[in-house]
């Protein structure tokens, strides 16, 4: 795995940690946005109701 040193540099281990932290923050932000959309948007609530209404949707 020496190719990563050429791409990122000598601090590949530190860069990997930073990339991981940034990706986790993005994932958490998208999850929170999704929950807010479902809770406060009429279309979001409708989509959740439709999904739970059909048992086949839950099993797939």
Secondary structure, DSSP 8 states (H G I E B T S, - for coil): -THHHHHH-TTHHHHHHHHHHHHHHHHHHHHHHHHHHHHH-HHHHHHHHHHHH-HHHHH-
